[in-house]
Amino acid sequence: MSSSVVFQLGIFLLFLSSIASGDHVSRAAPSSESAACRNDFQLVKVKRWVNGVEKETIGGLSADFGYILPSRAEEGQRLSATYSDPLNGCSLSSSKLSGTIALVTRGDCDFTTKAEVAQSGGAAGLIVINDDEDLVPMGCGNHTNVNITIPVITISKSRGEELQKYVDGGAKVELLLYSPDRPILDYADILLWLMAVGTIVIASLWSEITGSKQSHDRYNELSPDSSQESEAAAAKDEEVKEVIHISAISAVVFVITASMFLLLLYYFMSAWFIWVLIVLFCLGGIEGMHNCIVSLVLSKYKGCGQKMVGLPLLGEVSIFSLAVLMVCVVFAVFWAANRKASYSWIGQDILGICLMITVLQLTRLPNIKVATVLLCCAFLYDIFWVFLSPLIFQDSVMIAVAEGDKSGGESIPMLLKVPRIGDPYYSYNLIGFGDILFPGLLVSFAFRFDKANKKGVFNGYFLWLTIGYGVGLLFTYLGMYLMNGHGQPALLYLVPCTLGTCIVLGLVRGELRKLWCYGADDDARESDNRGEA
């Protein structure tokens, strides 16, 4: 099965997602808002009682204006819920709202208008029911003179329909709103850190783990290598075609193209667009998982690949490799079909890690010169689309894309995710594949450099860059918590801690020039046939 097209497109999409955050984390309100509209958008829990019987708690999102909800349920008020009449809440309600939580639908007027109308009618709170499954951030818009003293939140369309069903049935519905604090540290942080660092270490050491000089000797081959020299040479030629070596120019072009594609996702993201990414992710995940399993097993049990079977169009293929391929396909399809289940993160992470390990075998940096260009461009790319893009687009483009805003509840799969066990909102910690692959290319280069120059563990570069990457991730988490859970451009911390470490060590050891020009000076000595990306 040919994979060059799938993987080159897959590599682009993998690098595109570069963000470390919590899933649907609270966000700061735009700095352009007036003083009355500076509340952070906070996740909210809504406790429900129907005829006195407590039902499942639902989630919501607070507006950047109005009363700030308490963090404990005991401090909140249990109030009756009443639908406004008219239902859009844009004019005074004919139904009695005094002392109740008013329920209105989104649309026909501004959020602040709905809040002012509900407040003037005596409502003690306002819930805006969205017209889809997202939790829309409700801002003041162009209103600068706002005096809202009641809490205002939004809930999804399906949750609003549930409440309306109870009310239409004549039941008494009571609600209590509160916004519990999230834990500062969760086990998810530790597990995600181990997964990210472990992926880079395993990918760098893959050739040693599989016991081969070229870690991708059997990549995506259904037929095992023949013992004949002519067939071995052909296999080697095919292998060379698969390897992508990044140049300085392609690094710049890549980041510019990635920015354009990110904007395309931001403006046109929808459920069908996400499905395209899911299909591409599954194809890449199958390729990566197949490569990892086959190369690992055949390195220990070479006899597994000897039995052959003839297939139409494919000819003679390895039974073992074909069986592994079928297992990988079933695994990816099962994940895609159950991607919204509570356990789906496990399958997504397995596919993602296998894919990243394979990508790091197929993509290489020739020297520190190209690494500097690529990582510095990625550094600026990450900072701009996370921190500076709100100044232009009124939203953090990278965070909006990573969290699946405007996509009908779907989210892009190019992320490692781990559920936060102690989080009252049952959310996830996320890290984009780009935050692993960009530094991973440099760490993998360091390992190859150390091996080619016969360096030890402590006088080489691989160990120190791995430590630098781990420390950079810790700084990313620290920044996220200091900024109240706001998603971080992880490369802001990872690039200085990896590239900076490499350059400083090179200067101290007098090897910076060798690192800078390594690809040009040592191609013949390394006997690497290079293909440029």
KALINFEN-V581334 format. One record per residue. N is the residue number from 0. RES is the residue in three letters. BURIAL is # if it has 9 or more other ideal C-beta (glycine too) atoms within 8 Angstrom, else .. Layout:
BEGIN
{{N:RES:BURIAL} {N:RES:BURIAL}}
END
This chain:
BEGIN
{{0:MET:.} {1:SER:.} {2:SER:#} {3:SER:.} {4:VAL:.} {5:VAL:#} {6:PHE:#} {7:GLN:#} {8:LEU:#} {9:GLY:#} {10:ILE:#} {11:PHE:#} {12:LEU:#} {13:LEU:#} {14:PHE:#} {15:LEU:#} {16:SER:#} {17:SER:#} {18:ILE:#} {19:ALA:#} {20:SER:#} {21:GLY:#} {22:ASP:#} {23:HIS:.} {24:VAL:#} {25:SER:#} {26:ARG:#} {27:ALA:#} {28:ALA:#} {29:PRO:#} {30:SER:.} {31:SER:.} {32:GLU:#} {33:SER:#} {34:ALA:.} {35:ALA:#} {36:CYS:#} {37:ARG:.} {38:ASN:#} {39:ASP:#} {40:PHE:#} {41:GLN:#} {42:LEU:#} {43:VAL:#} {44:LYS:#} {45:VAL:#} {46:LYS:#} {47:ARG:#} {48:TRP:#} {49:VAL:#} {50:ASN:.} {51:GLY:.} {52:VAL:.} {53:GLU:.} {54:LYS:.} {55:GLU:.} {56:THR:.} {57:ILE:#} {58:GLY:#} {59:GLY:#} {60:LEU:#} {61:SER:#} {62:ALA:#} {63:ASP:#} {64:PHE:#} {65:GLY:#} {66:TYR:#} {67:ILE:.} {68:LEU:#} {69:PRO:.} {70:SER:.} {71:ARG:.} {72:ALA:#} {73:GLU:.} {74:GLU:.} {75:GLY:#} {76:GLN:.} {77:ARG:.} {78:LEU:#} {79:SER:#} {80:ALA:#} {81:THR:#} {82:TYR:#} {83:SER:#} {84:ASP:.} {85:PRO:.} {86:LEU:.} {87:ASN:#} {88:GLY:#} {89:CYS:#} {90:SER:.} {91:LEU:.} {92:SER:#} {93:SER:.} {94:SER:.} {95:LYS:.} {96:LEU:#} {97:SER:.} {98:GLY:.} {99:THR:#} {100:ILE:#} {101:ALA:#} {102:LEU:#} {103:VAL:#} {104:THR:#} {105:ARG:#} {106:GLY:.} {107:ASP:.} {108:CYS:.} {109:ASP:.} {110:PHE:#} {111:THR:#} {112:THR:#} {113:LYS:#} {114:ALA:#} {115:GLU:#} {116:VAL:#} {117:ALA:#} {118:GLN:#} {119:SER:.} {120:GLY:#} {121:GLY:.} {122:ALA:#} {123:ALA:#} {124:GLY:#} {125:LEU:#} {126:ILE:#} {127:VAL:#} {128:ILE:#} {129:ASN:#} {130:ASP:.} {131:ASP:.} {132:GLU:.} {133:ASP:#} {134:LEU:#} {135:VAL:.} {136:PRO:#} {137:MET:#} {138:GLY:#} {139:CYS:#} {140:GLY:.} {141:ASN:.} {142:HIS:#} {143:THR:.} {144:ASN:.} {145:VAL:#} {146:ASN:.} {147:ILE:#} {148:THR:.} {149:ILE:#} {150:PRO:#} {151:VAL:#} {152:ILE:#} {153:THR:#} {154:ILE:#} {155:SER:#} {156:LYS:#} {157:SER:.} {158:ARG:#} {159:GLY:#} {160:GLU:.} {161:GLU:#} {162:LEU:#} {163:GLN:#} {164:LYS:.} {165:TYR:#} {166:VAL:#} {167:ASP:.} {168:GLY:.} {169:GLY:.} {170:ALA:.} {171:LYS:.} {172:VAL:#} {173:GLU:#} {174:LEU:#} {175:LEU:#} {176:LEU:#} {177:TYR:#} {178:SER:#} {179:PRO:#} {180:ASP:.} {181:ARG:#} {182:PRO:.} {183:ILE:.} {184:LEU:.} {185:ASP:#} {186:TYR:.} {187:ALA:#} {188:ASP:#} {189:ILE:.} {190:LEU:#} {191:LEU:#} {192:TRP:#} {193:LEU:.} {194:MET:#} {195:ALA:#} {196:VAL:#} {197:GLY:.} {198:THR:#} {199:ILE:#} {200:VAL:#} {201:ILE:#} {202:ALA:#} {203:SER:#} {204:LEU:#} {205:TRP:#} {206:SER:#} {207:GLU:.} {208:ILE:#} {209:THR:#} {210:GLY:.} {211:SER:#} {212:LYS:.} {213:GLN:.} {214:SER:#} {215:HIS:#} {216:ASP:#} {217:ARG:#} {218:TYR:#} {219:ASN:#} {220:GLU:#} {221:LEU:#} {222:SER:#} {223:PRO:#} {224:ASP:#} {225:SER:.} {226:SER:.} {227:GLN:.} {228:GLU:.} {229:SER:.} {230:GLU:#} {231:ALA:#} {232:ALA:.} {233:ALA:.} {234:ALA:#} {235:LYS:.} {236:ASP:.} {237:GLU:#} {238:GLU:#} {239:VAL:#} {240:LYS:.} {241:GLU:#} {242:VAL:#} {243:ILE:#} {244:HIS:#} {245:ILE:#} {246:SER:#} {247:ALA:#} {248:ILE:.} {249:SER:#} {250:ALA:#} {251:VAL:#} {252:VAL:.} {253:PHE:#} {254:VAL:#} {255:ILE:.} {256:THR:#} {257:ALA:#} {258:SER:#} {259:MET:.} {260:PHE:#} {261:LEU:#} {262:LEU:#} {263:LEU:.} {264:LEU:#} {265:TYR:#} {266:TYR:.} {267:PHE:.} {268:MET:#} {269:SER:#} {270:ALA:#} {271:TRP:.} {272:PHE:#} {273:ILE:#} {274:TRP:#} {275:VAL:.} {276:LEU:#} {277:ILE:#} {278:VAL:#} {279:LEU:#} {280:PHE:#} {281:CYS:#} {282:LEU:#} {283:GLY:#} {284:GLY:#} {285:ILE:#} {286:GLU:#} {287:GLY:#} {288:MET:#} {289:HIS:#} {290:ASN:#} {291:CYS:#} {292:ILE:#} {293:VAL:#} {294:SER:#} {295:LEU:#} {296:VAL:#} {297:LEU:#} {298:SER:#} {299:LYS:.} {300:TYR:.} {301:LYS:.} {302:GLY:.} {303:CYS:.} {304:GLY:#} {305:GLN:.} {306:LYS:.} {307:MET:#} {308:VAL:.} {309:GLY:.} {310:LEU:.} {311:PRO:.} {312:LEU:.} {313:LEU:.} {314:GLY:.} {315:GLU:.} {316:VAL:#} {317:SER:#} {318:ILE:#} {319:PHE:#} {320:SER:#} {321:LEU:#} {322:ALA:.} {323:VAL:#} {324:LEU:#} {325:MET:.} {326:VAL:#} {327:CYS:#} {328:VAL:#} {329:VAL:.} {330:PHE:#} {331:ALA:#} {332:VAL:#} {333:PHE:#} {334:TRP:#} {335:ALA:#} {336:ALA:.} {337:ASN:#} {338:ARG:#} {339:LYS:.} {340:ALA:.} {341:SER:.} {342:TYR:.} {343:SER:#} {344:TRP:#} {345:ILE:.} {346:GLY:#} {347:GLN:#} {348:ASP:#} {349:ILE:#} {350:LEU:#} {351:GLY:#} {352:ILE:#} {353:CYS:#} {354:LEU:#} {355:MET:#} {356:ILE:#} {357:THR:#} {358:VAL:#} {359:LEU:#} {360:GLN:#} {361:LEU:#} {362:THR:#} {363:ARG:#} {364:LEU:#} {365:PRO:#} {366:ASN:#} {367:ILE:#} {368:LYS:#} {369:VAL:#} {370:ALA:#} {371:THR:#} {372:VAL:#} {373:LEU:#} {374:LEU:#} {375:CYS:#} {376:CYS:#} {377:ALA:#} {378:PHE:#} {379:LEU:#} {380:TYR:#} {381:ASP:#} {382:ILE:#} {383:PHE:#} {384:TRP:#} {385:VAL:#} {386:PHE:.} {387:LEU:#} {388:SER:#} {389:PRO:#} {390:LEU:.} {391:ILE:.} {392:PHE:.} {393:GLN:.} {394:ASP:#} {395:SER:#} {396:VAL:#} {397:MET:#} {398:ILE:#} {399:ALA:#} {400:VAL:#} {401:ALA:#} {402:GLU:#} {403:GLY:#} {404:ASP:#} {405:LYS:.} {406:SER:#} {407:GLY:.} {408:GLY:#} {409:GLU:.} {410:SER:#} {411:ILE:#} {412:PRO:#} {413:MET:#} {414:LEU:#} {415:LEU:#} {416:LYS:#} {417:VAL:#} {418:PRO:#} {419:ARG:#} {420:ILE:.} {421:GLY:.} {422:ASP:#} {423:PRO:.} {424:TYR:#} {425:TYR:.} {426:SER:#} {427:TYR:#} {428:ASN:#} {429:LEU:#} {430:ILE:#} {431:GLY:#} {432:PHE:#} {433:GLY:#} {434:ASP:#} {435:ILE:#} {436:LEU:#} {437:PHE:#} {438:PRO:#} {439:GLY:#} {440:LEU:#} {441:LEU:#} {442:VAL:#} {443:SER:#} {444:PHE:#} {445:ALA:#} {446:PHE:#} {447:ARG:#} {448:PHE:#} {449:ASP:#} {450:LYS:.} {451:ALA:#} {452:ASN:.} {453:LYS:.} {454:LYS:#} {455:GLY:.} {456:VAL:.} {457:PHE:.} {458:ASN:.} {459:GLY:#} {460:TYR:#} {461:PHE:#} {462:LEU:#} {463:TRP:#} {464:LEU:#} {465:THR:#} {466:ILE:.} {467:GLY:#} {468:TYR:#} {469:GLY:#} {470:VAL:#} {471:GLY:#} {472:LEU:#} {473:LEU:#} {474:PHE:#} {475:THR:#} {476:TYR:#} {477:LEU:.} {478:GLY:#} {479:MET:#} {480:TYR:#} {481:LEU:.} {482:MET:#} {483:ASN:.} {484:GLY:#} {485:HIS:#} {486:GLY:#} {487:GLN:#} {488:PRO:#} {489:ALA:#} {490:LEU:#} {491:LEU:#} {492:TYR:#} {493:LEU:#} {494:VAL:#} {495:PRO:.} {496:CYS:#} {497:THR:#} {498:LEU:#} {499:GLY:#} {500:THR:#} {501:CYS:#} {502:ILE:#} {503:VAL:.} {504:LEU:#} {505:GLY:#} {506:LEU:.} {507:VAL:.} {508:ARG:.} {509:GLY:.} {510:GLU:.} {511:LEU:#} {512:ARG:.} {513:LYS:#} {514:LEU:#} {515:TRP:#} {516:CYS:#} {517:TYR:#} {518:GLY:#} {519:ALA:.} {520:ASP:.} {521:ASP:#} {522:ASP:#} {523:ALA:.} {524:ARG:.} {525:GLU:.} {526:SER:.} {527:ASP:.} {528:ASN:.} {529:ARG:#} {530:GLY:#} {531:GLU:.} {532:ALA:#}}
END
